[in-house]
Every structure is written in structure tokens, then in C-alpha cells.
Amino acid sequence: MMTRFPFALLALLAPGLALGGETLWQEVMPDVSIRLISADAVDAGNRVWIALEIDMPETINTYWRIPGESGIPPQFDFSGSAGIGEHEIAWPYPTRRENEAYLDHAYYGHTVLPIAIEVKGDAPVVELAAVLGICSEVCVPVSMDFTLRIDPGAPDHPNMLRIEQARAQVPIAWTGPDVIGDVVYDTGTGALVAALDDLAFPARTAIADIAGRMLLFGPPVAKEGALHFPLFGRPPSGLEEGETVHITFTGPDGPYEIVRPLGLGAPCAGSVTVC
């Protein structure tokens, strides 16, 4: 079992209090403010962790990487930055909201979205243009621009703890016994079908998605030794063998992720093998 980040209790600092590793708060709508924070510490992979910190009431939400039927996809543009390379957003496990009208994957209340950025220069500056969907009684896209100078020589410990708290809710690779086998997109039913190797697998928490595709799959149905994730919306075009499938789930000790290559076709009766 992999070691998870400790969850440290930390009182949030008052909005607007000036520290080196953060921008000012931007009020994007009533009761909702957002800022960019940084740990300002370089790890062994020459990366610095930054994050969007979203201060909003528990009745208001924003969205996961696959937002759902009523959600708005998050957008992040770092093209104006200097002295940084690749970036990777570490998505905490979301809340699945489902009723008769729609299915969404969302974050409610105070939320921190961690982002790892590669440091490539001596004076890195993050220029981030972001668009998030914020949902109360109605869902609206909000746009914001941030400029944050990274100072790797002066770690910001309060913001480091904020980011580590959020990273503790990000799924890590499952290293336990095999629980999910092959995964096939059933071209006949439009469902992702994952072989179920362990009946104790917490299927009710499982979320499936295909990397790089804005496809929404619903909660799985267990039958014939497999989990069937139904597709919501139109059948995809251009799917290819070997695309990356993520199955995200959570258990008593936190969230995990299983990655499998995608198979295409119709599963054989009683099997996930393609006939």
C-alpha cells in the first residue's frame, strides 16, 4: 500500500493577507473568491506545486475534469508563463451528484485544486488564465487571470500545507490485489465494460473516464462478473484501441485510481474479452 500525504488541520488565513506564495483574492461572484497559491518548494522532479484555492459556501460548487451533464469543463491556459515547462492538474476525488435530470461530478464548498509545474528557469513566473463553472441556483462560467512569481528558495509553509491537504484527496495508483481486469468499450451498448476480479470492490464509488475525451459514463451496474458504465450522450467517434481508461474509486483509507488500455468491440458472453 502506498503512503498517503498526512491530513494536517490548518486554520485558513484571512482573505487578502499578504504572503509571498499567493495572489490576492479575486471575487468572481457573490460569496465566491479565488486565488492562486504556491508552495514555493522544488521537489526531486524539479517541480513546484501551485493550486487554485476557491473560497465558496457549501451550497455552491465547481467541477471535476469530467464535469457531467449540467457542468462546465474547467479550462487552464499557462501559455503566458515564463520559466516553466509542463504542468499537470492533480484532481481530488469529486462528489457524484445524480438525480432524475442530470449527473455531475463536482466539488462543494472550500476547494483547492493542486497543479504541478515544471521549473525551467531561474525566475519562473506563472501566468494563468482560467475558466471555471460555478454553480448555485444556475451554473455560470467565470474567467480569471493570475500572475504569480515563484520563489523556490523561500518555501511558503502555510500554502504548502493547504496543497498537501488537497493532494491527500487526489487518487493514487492502486497497488493492492487485482480488482479490475480488462476494460472494453462495447460498441453495441455504448458502455465501458470492466472485468470485475473482486466482488468486494467498492463499485458504488467508481467513476470511469477515457483520458483526453469529454465522455460522461454513469455509475456502474454489476452483472456477469463485470462492471458496466453506461455512456451518457452521443456515441463517441474515433475511439482507438489502447486509449487510456481511468477507473477512480475510494475506500476507507482514501481514493485510488486504476489505469487500463481500452479495448473495442462487443464483449463475449460472460467475459470482457472481445469476440
MARKE-898938 format. One record per residue (C-alpha): residue in one letter; x, y, z. Coordinates in Angstrom, 2 decimals, decimal comma. Layout:
! residues N
<atom><r>A</r><x>X</x><y>Y</y><z>Z</z></atom>
...
END
This chain:
! residues 275
<atom><r>M</r><x>0,00</x><y>0,00</y><z>0,00</z></atom>
<atom><r>M</r><x>1,37</x><y>3,39</y><z>-0,92</z></atom>
<atom><r>T</r><x>1,88</x><y>6,06</y><z>1,73</z></atom>
<atom><r>R</r><x>-0,58</x><y>8,93</y><z>1,54</z></atom>
<atom><r>F</r><x>0,06</x><y>12,54</y><z>2,48</z></atom>
<atom><r>P</r><x>-0,94</x><y>13,29</y><z>6,10</z></atom>
<atom><r>F</r><x>-4,04</x><y>15,38</y><z>6,57</z></atom>
<atom><r>A</r><x>-2,93</x><y>18,40</y><z>8,61</z></atom>
<atom><r>L</r><x>-5,50</x><y>20,56</y><z>10,32</z></atom>
<atom><r>L</r><x>-4,85</x><y>24,16</y><z>9,38</z></atom>
<atom><r>A</r><x>-6,83</x><y>27,33</y><z>10,08</z></atom>
<atom><r>L</r><x>-7,23</x><y>29,25</y><z>6,82</z></atom>
<atom><r>L</r><x>-5,70</x><y>32,70</y><z>6,75</z></atom>
<atom><r>A</r><x>-7,97</x><y>35,68</y><z>6,25</z></atom>
<atom><r>P</r><x>-8,57</x><y>36,69</y><z>2,60</z></atom>
<atom><r>G</r><x>-6,23</x><y>39,42</y><z>1,42</z></atom>
<atom><r>L</r><x>-3,47</x><y>38,74</y><z>3,95</z></atom>
<atom><r>A</r><x>-0,22</x><y>39,24</y><z>2,01</z></atom>
<atom><r>L</r><x>2,22</x><y>36,34</y><z>1,81</z></atom>
<atom><r>G</r><x>4,93</x><y>35,55</y><z>-0,74</z></atom>
<atom><r>G</r><x>3,33</x><y>32,45</y><z>-2,23</z></atom>
<atom><r>E</r><x>-0,10</x><y>33,72</y><z>-3,19</z></atom>
<atom><r>T</r><x>-2,03</x><y>36,26</y><z>-5,23</z></atom>
<atom><r>L</r><x>-4,78</x><y>38,49</y><z>-3,97</z></atom>
<atom><r>W</r><x>-8,26</x><y>37,02</y><z>-3,79</z></atom>
<atom><r>Q</r><x>-10,50</x><y>37,72</y><z>-6,80</z></atom>
<atom><r>E</r><x>-14,23</x><y>37,85</y><z>-6,14</z></atom>
<atom><r>V</r><x>-15,76</x><y>36,17</y><z>-9,19</z></atom>
<atom><r>M</r><x>-19,37</x><y>36,23</y><z>-7,96</z></atom>
<atom><r>P</r><x>-21,11</x><y>36,99</y><z>-4,65</z></atom>
<atom><r>D</r><x>-19,64</x><y>34,83</y><z>-1,84</z></atom>
<atom><r>V</r><x>-17,11</x><y>33,20</y><z>-4,20</z></atom>
<atom><r>S</r><x>-13,45</x><y>34,27</y><z>-4,31</z></atom>
<atom><r>I</r><x>-10,47</x><y>32,56</y><z>-5,95</z></atom>
<atom><r>R</r><x>-6,70</x><y>32,98</y><z>-5,67</z></atom>
<atom><r>L</r><x>-3,56</x><y>31,23</y><z>-6,87</z></atom>
<atom><r>I</r><x>-1,18</x><y>29,88</y><z>-4,21</z></atom>
<atom><r>S</r><x>2,26</x><y>28,26</y><z>-4,35</z></atom>
<atom><r>A</r><x>4,32</x><y>26,03</y><z>-2,06</z></atom>
<atom><r>D</r><x>7,47</x><y>27,69</y><z>-3,50</z></atom>
<atom><r>A</r><x>9,48</x><y>24,49</y><z>-2,97</z></atom>
<atom><r>V</r><x>11,13</x><y>22,44</y><z>-5,74</z></atom>
<atom><r>D</r><x>10,79</x><y>18,65</y><z>-5,44</z></atom>
<atom><r>A</r><x>13,10</x><y>15,92</y><z>-6,75</z></atom>
<atom><r>G</r><x>11,40</x><y>16,08</y><z>-10,15</z></atom>
<atom><r>N</r><x>12,18</x><y>19,81</y><z>-10,47</z></atom>
<atom><r>R</r><x>8,52</x><y>20,62</y><z>-9,95</z></atom>
<atom><r>V</r><x>6,75</x><y>23,20</y><z>-7,80</z></atom>
<atom><r>W</r><x>3,22</x><y>22,67</y><z>-6,55</z></atom>
<atom><r>I</r><x>0,77</x><y>25,52</y><z>-7,01</z></atom>
<atom><r>A</r><x>-3,01</x><y>25,46</y><z>-6,62</z></atom>
<atom><r>L</r><x>-6,23</x><y>27,33</y><z>-7,26</z></atom>
<atom><r>E</r><x>-7,88</x><y>27,98</y><z>-3,91</z></atom>
<atom><r>I</r><x>-11,63</x><y>28,52</y><z>-4,20</z></atom>
<atom><r>D</r><x>-13,47</x><y>30,02</y><z>-1,24</z></atom>
<atom><r>M</r><x>-17,20</x><y>29,37</y><z>-1,60</z></atom>
<atom><r>P</r><x>-20,14</x><y>28,23</y><z>0,59</z></atom>
<atom><r>E</r><x>-21,05</x><y>24,55</y><z>0,89</z></atom>
<atom><r>T</r><x>-24,14</x><y>25,20</y><z>-1,24</z></atom>
<atom><r>I</r><x>-22,02</x><y>26,30</y><z>-4,24</z></atom>
<atom><r>N</r><x>-19,87</x><y>24,03</y><z>-6,39</z></atom>
<atom><r>T</r><x>-17,37</x><y>23,85</y><z>-9,20</z></atom>
<atom><r>Y</r><x>-16,50</x><y>20,87</y><z>-11,39</z></atom>
<atom><r>W</r><x>-14,14</x><y>17,91</y><z>-11,86</z></atom>
<atom><r>R</r><x>-12,22</x><y>17,20</y><z>-15,10</z></atom>
<atom><r>I</r><x>-15,34</x><y>15,45</y><z>-16,49</z></atom>
<atom><r>P</r><x>-17,98</x><y>17,84</y><z>-15,21</z></atom>
<atom><r>G</r><x>-21,15</x><y>16,00</y><z>-16,18</z></atom>
<atom><r>E</r><x>-24,36</x><y>16,89</y><z>-17,94</z></atom>
<atom><r>S</r><x>-25,00</x><y>20,32</y><z>-16,42</z></atom>
<atom><r>G</r><x>-21,39</x><y>21,21</y><z>-15,56</z></atom>
<atom><r>I</r><x>-18,88</x><y>23,43</y><z>-17,34</z></atom>
<atom><r>P</r><x>-15,46</x><y>21,93</y><z>-18,23</z></atom>
<atom><r>P</r><x>-12,56</x><y>23,63</y><z>-16,40</z></atom>
<atom><r>Q</r><x>-10,03</x><y>25,38</y><z>-18,68</z></atom>
<atom><r>F</r><x>-6,45</x><y>26,35</y><z>-17,80</z></atom>
<atom><r>D</r><x>-4,08</x><y>28,35</y><z>-20,02</z></atom>
<atom><r>F</r><x>-0,44</x><y>28,73</y><z>-18,93</z></atom>
<atom><r>S</r><x>0,85</x><y>29,95</y><z>-22,29</z></atom>
<atom><r>G</r><x>1,83</x><y>33,39</y><z>-20,97</z></atom>
<atom><r>S</r><x>4,11</x><y>31,96</y><z>-18,28</z></atom>
<atom><r>A</r><x>7,91</x><y>32,29</y><z>-18,22</z></atom>
<atom><r>G</r><x>10,46</x><y>29,82</y><z>-16,91</z></atom>
<atom><r>I</r><x>8,07</x><y>26,88</y><z>-16,55</z></atom>
<atom><r>G</r><x>7,55</x><y>23,75</y><z>-18,63</z></atom>
<atom><r>E</r><x>4,85</x><y>21,11</y><z>-18,46</z></atom>
<atom><r>H</r><x>2,02</x><y>21,26</y><z>-15,95</z></atom>
<atom><r>E</r><x>-0,27</x><y>18,57</y><z>-14,55</z></atom>
<atom><r>I</r><x>-3,50</x><y>19,12</y><z>-12,63</z></atom>
<atom><r>A</r><x>-4,00</x><y>16,71</y><z>-9,71</z></atom>
<atom><r>W</r><x>-7,77</x><y>16,30</y><z>-9,44</z></atom>
<atom><r>P</r><x>-9,13</x><y>15,45</y><z>-5,96</z></atom>
<atom><r>Y</r><x>-11,84</x><y>12,78</y><z>-5,89</z></atom>
<atom><r>P</r><x>-15,16</x><y>14,54</y><z>-6,63</z></atom>
<atom><r>T</r><x>-18,72</x><y>14,21</y><z>-5,38</z></atom>
<atom><r>R</r><x>-21,04</x><y>12,44</y><z>-7,81</z></atom>
<atom><r>R</r><x>-24,35</x><y>14,32</y><z>-7,93</z></atom>
<atom><r>E</r><x>-27,18</x><y>12,40</y><z>-9,54</z></atom>
<atom><r>N</r><x>-30,92</x><y>12,92</y><z>-9,83</z></atom>
<atom><r>E</r><x>-33,68</x><y>12,37</y><z>-12,39</z></atom>
<atom><r>A</r><x>-32,45</x><y>15,27</y><z>-14,55</z></atom>
<atom><r>Y</r><x>-28,64</x><y>15,03</y><z>-14,65</z></atom>
<atom><r>L</r><x>-25,37</x><y>13,51</y><z>-13,47</z></atom>
<atom><r>D</r><x>-22,46</x><y>15,75</y><z>-12,41</z></atom>
<atom><r>H</r><x>-19,02</x><y>15,38</y><z>-10,80</z></atom>
<atom><r>A</r><x>-18,46</x><y>18,36</y><z>-8,53</z></atom>
<atom><r>Y</r><x>-16,58</x><y>19,98</y><z>-5,64</z></atom>
<atom><r>Y</r><x>-18,65</x><y>21,73</y><z>-2,96</z></atom>
<atom><r>G</r><x>-17,53</x><y>24,47</y><z>-0,58</z></atom>
<atom><r>H</r><x>-13,91</x><y>25,40</y><z>0,03</z></atom>
<atom><r>T</r><x>-11,80</x><y>23,67</y><z>-2,65</z></atom>
<atom><r>V</r><x>-8,10</x><y>23,53</y><z>-3,50</z></atom>
<atom><r>L</r><x>-7,07</x><y>22,25</y><z>-6,97</z></atom>
<atom><r>P</r><x>-3,34</x><y>21,31</y><z>-6,94</z></atom>
<atom><r>I</r><x>-1,20</x><y>21,78</y><z>-10,06</z></atom>
<atom><r>A</r><x>2,38</x><y>20,56</y><z>-10,52</z></atom>
<atom><r>I</r><x>4,52</x><y>22,78</y><z>-12,75</z></atom>
<atom><r>E</r><x>7,98</x><y>22,05</y><z>-14,12</z></atom>
<atom><r>V</r><x>10,54</x><y>24,74</y><z>-13,27</z></atom>
<atom><r>K</r><x>12,85</x><y>25,52</y><z>-16,20</z></atom>
<atom><r>G</r><x>14,25</x><y>28,97</y><z>-15,43</z></atom>
<atom><r>D</r><x>15,84</x><y>30,93</y><z>-12,61</z></atom>
<atom><r>A</r><x>12,90</x><y>33,33</y><z>-12,23</z></atom>
<atom><r>P</r><x>9,71</x><y>31,41</y><z>-13,07</z></atom>
<atom><r>V</r><x>6,51</x><y>33,40</y><z>-13,36</z></atom>
<atom><r>V</r><x>3,12</x><y>31,72</y><z>-13,66</z></atom>
<atom><r>E</r><x>0,58</x><y>33,46</y><z>-15,88</z></atom>
<atom><r>L</r><x>-2,67</x><y>31,55</y><z>-15,59</z></atom>
<atom><r>A</r><x>-5,89</x><y>32,30</y><z>-17,44</z></atom>
<atom><r>A</r><x>-8,62</x><y>30,05</y><z>-16,07</z></atom>
<atom><r>V</r><x>-12,30</x><y>29,43</y><z>-16,69</z></atom>
<atom><r>L</r><x>-14,35</x><y>27,52</y><z>-14,12</z></atom>
<atom><r>G</r><x>-18,00</x><y>26,68</y><z>-13,91</z></atom>
<atom><r>I</r><x>-19,51</x><y>27,92</y><z>-10,65</z></atom>
<atom><r>C</r><x>-22,95</x><y>26,61</y><z>-9,81</z></atom>
<atom><r>S</r><x>-25,52</x><y>27,86</y><z>-7,31</z></atom>
<atom><r>E</r><x>-29,11</x><y>28,04</y><z>-8,50</z></atom>
<atom><r>V</r><x>-27,71</x><y>28,43</y><z>-12,01</z></atom>
<atom><r>C</r><x>-24,31</x><y>27,45</y><z>-13,44</z></atom>
<atom><r>V</r><x>-22,16</x><y>30,17</y><z>-14,99</z></atom>
<atom><r>P</r><x>-18,60</x><y>30,25</y><z>-16,38</z></atom>
<atom><r>V</r><x>-16,27</x><y>32,63</y><z>-14,57</z></atom>
<atom><r>S</r><x>-12,95</x><y>33,83</y><z>-16,01</z></atom>
<atom><r>M</r><x>-9,90</x><y>34,97</y><z>-14,06</z></atom>
<atom><r>D</r><x>-6,25</x><y>35,84</y><z>-14,72</z></atom>
<atom><r>F</r><x>-3,42</x><y>35,36</y><z>-12,23</z></atom>
<atom><r>T</r><x>0,24</x><y>36,35</y><z>-12,17</z></atom>
<atom><r>L</r><x>2,43</x><y>34,68</y><z>-9,52</z></atom>
<atom><r>R</r><x>6,19</x><y>34,79</y><z>-9,25</z></atom>
<atom><r>I</r><x>7,66</x><y>31,50</y><z>-7,98</z></atom>
<atom><r>D</r><x>10,48</x><y>31,77</y><z>-5,41</z></atom>
<atom><r>P</r><x>11,91</x><y>28,24</y><z>-5,00</z></atom>
<atom><r>G</r><x>14,37</x><y>29,49</y><z>-2,40</z></atom>
<atom><r>A</r><x>11,66</x><y>30,62</y><z>0,02</z></atom>
<atom><r>P</r><x>9,16</x><y>27,81</y><z>0,73</z></atom>
<atom><r>D</r><x>5,72</x><y>29,01</y><z>1,81</z></atom>
<atom><r>H</r><x>4,83</x><y>26,54</y><z>4,57</z></atom>
<atom><r>P</r><x>1,18</x><y>27,57</y><z>5,18</z></atom>
<atom><r>N</r><x>0,36</x><y>27,21</y><z>1,48</z></atom>
<atom><r>M</r><x>2,41</x><y>24,01</y><z>1,32</z></atom>
<atom><r>L</r><x>0,10</x><y>22,52</y><z>3,97</z></atom>
<atom><r>R</r><x>-3,00</x><y>23,69</y><z>2,10</z></atom>
<atom><r>I</r><x>-1,78</x><y>21,99</y><z>-1,06</z></atom>
<atom><r>E</r><x>-0,76</x><y>18,80</y><z>0,78</z></atom>
<atom><r>Q</r><x>-4,25</x><y>18,60</y><z>2,31</z></atom>
<atom><r>A</r><x>-5,75</x><y>18,74</y><z>-1,18</z></atom>
<atom><r>R</r><x>-3,24</x><y>16,23</y><z>-2,57</z></atom>
<atom><r>A</r><x>-4,32</x><y>13,78</y><z>0,14</z></atom>
<atom><r>Q</r><x>-7,69</x><y>13,67</y><z>-1,65</z></atom>
<atom><r>V</r><x>-6,15</x><y>13,00</y><z>-5,08</z></atom>
<atom><r>P</r><x>-6,41</x><y>9,35</y><z>-6,18</z></atom>
<atom><r>I</r><x>-3,10</x><y>7,47</y><z>-6,22</z></atom>
<atom><r>A</r><x>-2,24</x><y>4,32</y><z>-8,18</z></atom>
<atom><r>W</r><x>-3,82</x><y>1,17</y><z>-6,73</z></atom>
<atom><r>T</r><x>-1,10</x><y>-1,31</y><z>-5,78</z></atom>
<atom><r>G</r><x>-3,22</x><y>-3,86</y><z>-3,94</z></atom>
<atom><r>P</r><x>-4,61</x><y>-7,17</y><z>-5,24</z></atom>
<atom><r>D</r><x>-6,13</x><y>-7,20</y><z>-8,72</z></atom>
<atom><r>V</r><x>-9,70</x><y>-5,92</y><z>-8,58</z></atom>
<atom><r>I</r><x>-10,27</x><y>-4,72</y><z>-12,17</z></atom>
<atom><r>G</r><x>-9,17</x><y>-6,61</y><z>-15,27</z></atom>
<atom><r>D</r><x>-9,57</x><y>-5,75</y><z>-18,96</z></atom>
<atom><r>V</r><x>-11,76</x><y>-2,80</y><z>-19,99</z></atom>
<atom><r>V</r><x>-13,70</x><y>-2,80</y><z>-23,28</z></atom>
<atom><r>Y</r><x>-15,90</x><y>-0,17</y><z>-24,89</z></atom>
<atom><r>D</r><x>-18,94</x><y>-2,16</y><z>-26,00</z></atom>
<atom><r>T</r><x>-19,77</x><y>-0,79</y><z>-29,45</z></atom>
<atom><r>G</r><x>-23,19</x><y>-2,41</y><z>-29,25</z></atom>
<atom><r>T</r><x>-24,45</x><y>-0,96</y><z>-25,97</z></atom>
<atom><r>G</r><x>-22,22</x><y>2,12</y><z>-25,67</z></atom>
<atom><r>A</r><x>-20,93</x><y>1,12</y><z>-22,25</z></atom>
<atom><r>L</r><x>-17,48</x><y>0,70</y><z>-20,78</z></atom>
<atom><r>V</r><x>-17,28</x><y>-2,86</y><z>-19,52</z></atom>
<atom><r>A</r><x>-14,63</x><y>-3,64</y><z>-16,91</z></atom>
<atom><r>A</r><x>-13,87</x><y>-7,18</y><z>-15,76</z></atom>
<atom><r>L</r><x>-14,50</x><y>-7,42</y><z>-12,01</z></atom>
<atom><r>D</r><x>-11,88</x><y>-9,59</y><z>-10,31</z></atom>
<atom><r>D</r><x>-13,00</x><y>-8,95</y><z>-6,74</z></atom>
<atom><r>L</r><x>-16,67</x><y>-8,82</y><z>-5,73</z></atom>
<atom><r>A</r><x>-15,72</x><y>-6,70</y><z>-2,69</z></atom>
<atom><r>F</r><x>-14,59</x><y>-3,85</y><z>-4,97</z></atom>
<atom><r>P</r><x>-16,44</x><y>-0,62</y><z>-3,93</z></atom>
<atom><r>A</r><x>-18,30</x><y>-0,29</y><z>-7,24</z></atom>
<atom><r>R</r><x>-20,73</x><y>2,36</y><z>-5,98</z></atom>
<atom><r>T</r><x>-17,80</x><y>4,82</y><z>-5,68</z></atom>
<atom><r>A</r><x>-16,28</x><y>4,04</y><z>-9,10</z></atom>
<atom><r>I</r><x>-16,03</x><y>6,71</y><z>-11,82</z></atom>
<atom><r>A</r><x>-14,77</x><y>5,78</y><z>-15,30</z></atom>
<atom><r>D</r><x>-13,36</x><y>8,11</y><z>-17,93</z></atom>
<atom><r>I</r><x>-11,17</x><y>7,94</y><z>-21,04</z></atom>
<atom><r>A</r><x>-8,14</x><y>10,24</y><z>-20,92</z></atom>
<atom><r>G</r><x>-8,40</x><y>13,28</y><z>-23,17</z></atom>
<atom><r>R</r><x>-12,07</x><y>12,72</y><z>-24,03</z></atom>
<atom><r>M</r><x>-15,01</x><y>14,60</y><z>-22,58</z></atom>
<atom><r>L</r><x>-17,16</x><y>11,46</y><z>-22,34</z></atom>
<atom><r>L</r><x>-19,53</x><y>11,00</y><z>-19,42</z></atom>
<atom><r>F</r><x>-20,06</x><y>7,47</y><z>-18,13</z></atom>
<atom><r>G</r><x>-22,65</x><y>6,83</y><z>-15,45</z></atom>
<atom><r>P</r><x>-22,43</x><y>4,81</y><z>-12,23</z></atom>
<atom><r>P</r><x>-21,60</x><y>1,16</y><z>-12,94</z></atom>
<atom><r>V</r><x>-24,00</x><y>-1,74</y><z>-12,93</z></atom>
<atom><r>A</r><x>-22,53</x><y>-5,08</y><z>-11,85</z></atom>
<atom><r>K</r><x>-23,56</x><y>-8,10</y><z>-13,91</z></atom>
<atom><r>E</r><x>-21,98</x><y>-11,28</y><z>-15,24</z></atom>
<atom><r>G</r><x>-18,68</x><y>-10,67</y><z>-13,47</z></atom>
<atom><r>A</r><x>-18,19</x><y>-7,17</y><z>-14,88</z></atom>
<atom><r>L</r><x>-18,94</x><y>-3,52</y><z>-14,21</z></atom>
<atom><r>H</r><x>-20,94</x><y>-1,79</y><z>-16,96</z></atom>
<atom><r>F</r><x>-20,52</x><y>2,00</y><z>-17,04</z></atom>
<atom><r>P</r><x>-23,32</x><y>3,35</y><z>-19,31</z></atom>
<atom><r>L</r><x>-22,46</x><y>6,19</y><z>-21,69</z></atom>
<atom><r>F</r><x>-24,47</x><y>9,40</y><z>-21,28</z></atom>
<atom><r>G</r><x>-24,86</x><y>11,32</y><z>-24,52</z></atom>
<atom><r>R</r><x>-23,88</x><y>10,58</y><z>-28,11</z></atom>
<atom><r>P</r><x>-21,63</x><y>7,63</y><z>-29,02</z></atom>
<atom><r>P</r><x>-18,01</x><y>8,78</y><z>-29,48</z></atom>
<atom><r>S</r><x>-16,27</x><y>8,85</y><z>-32,85</z></atom>
<atom><r>G</r><x>-12,68</x><y>7,94</y><z>-33,49</z></atom>
<atom><r>L</r><x>-12,08</x><y>5,80</y><z>-30,40</z></atom>
<atom><r>E</r><x>-8,95</x><y>3,69</y><z>-30,79</z></atom>
<atom><r>E</r><x>-7,61</x><y>0,53</y><z>-29,21</z></atom>
<atom><r>G</r><x>-5,16</x><y>1,25</y><z>-26,43</z></atom>
<atom><r>E</r><x>-6,52</x><y>4,62</y><z>-25,29</z></atom>
<atom><r>T</r><x>-6,15</x><y>5,15</y><z>-21,55</z></atom>
<atom><r>V</r><x>-9,06</x><y>4,36</y><z>-19,26</z></atom>
<atom><r>H</r><x>-9,10</x><y>5,66</y><z>-15,69</z></atom>
<atom><r>I</r><x>-11,26</x><y>3,98</y><z>-13,06</z></atom>
<atom><r>T</r><x>-11,30</x><y>6,15</y><z>-9,96</z></atom>
<atom><r>F</r><x>-12,73</x><y>4,89</y><z>-6,68</z></atom>
<atom><r>T</r><x>-12,49</x><y>5,44</y><z>-2,96</z></atom>
<atom><r>G</r><x>-12,35</x><y>3,23</y><z>0,11</z></atom>
<atom><r>P</r><x>-11,89</x><y>3,59</y><z>3,87</z></atom>
<atom><r>D</r><x>-8,28</x><y>4,74</y><z>3,50</z></atom>
<atom><r>G</r><x>-8,75</x><y>7,17</y><z>0,63</z></atom>
<atom><r>P</r><x>-9,15</x><y>7,47</y><z>-3,15</z></atom>
<atom><r>Y</r><x>-7,32</x><y>5,35</y><z>-5,72</z></atom>
<atom><r>E</r><x>-7,04</x><y>5,02</y><z>-9,49</z></atom>
<atom><r>I</r><x>-6,67</x><y>2,04</y><z>-11,81</z></atom>
<atom><r>V</r><x>-5,41</x><y>2,62</y><z>-15,37</z></atom>
<atom><r>R</r><x>-6,15</x><y>0,18</y><z>-18,20</z></atom>
<atom><r>P</r><x>-5,76</x><y>0,22</y><z>-22,01</z></atom>
<atom><r>L</r><x>-9,04</x><y>0,41</y><z>-23,88</z></atom>
<atom><r>G</r><x>-10,36</x><y>-2,49</y><z>-25,93</z></atom>
<atom><r>L</r><x>-13,02</x><y>-2,03</y><z>-28,61</z></atom>
<atom><r>G</r><x>-15,80</x><y>-4,32</y><z>-29,75</z></atom>
<atom><r>A</r><x>-18,54</x><y>-6,45</y><z>-28,26</z></atom>
<atom><r>P</r><x>-17,60</x><y>-8,47</y><z>-25,15</z></atom>
<atom><r>C</r><x>-18,11</x><y>-12,21</y><z>-25,37</z></atom>
<atom><r>A</r><x>-20,93</x><y>-13,70</y><z>-23,31</z></atom>
<atom><r>G</r><x>-19,81</x><y>-13,97</y><z>-19,69</z></atom>
<atom><r>S</r><x>-16,45</x><y>-12,35</y><z>-20,45</z></atom>
<atom><r>V</r><x>-14,91</x><y>-8,95</y><z>-21,10</z></atom>
<atom><r>T</r><x>-12,75</x><y>-10,44</y><z>-23,86</z></atom>
<atom><r>V</r><x>-13,70</x><y>-9,03</y><z>-27,27</z></atom>
<atom><r>C</r><x>-15,20</x><y>-11,60</y><z>-29,62</z></atom>
END
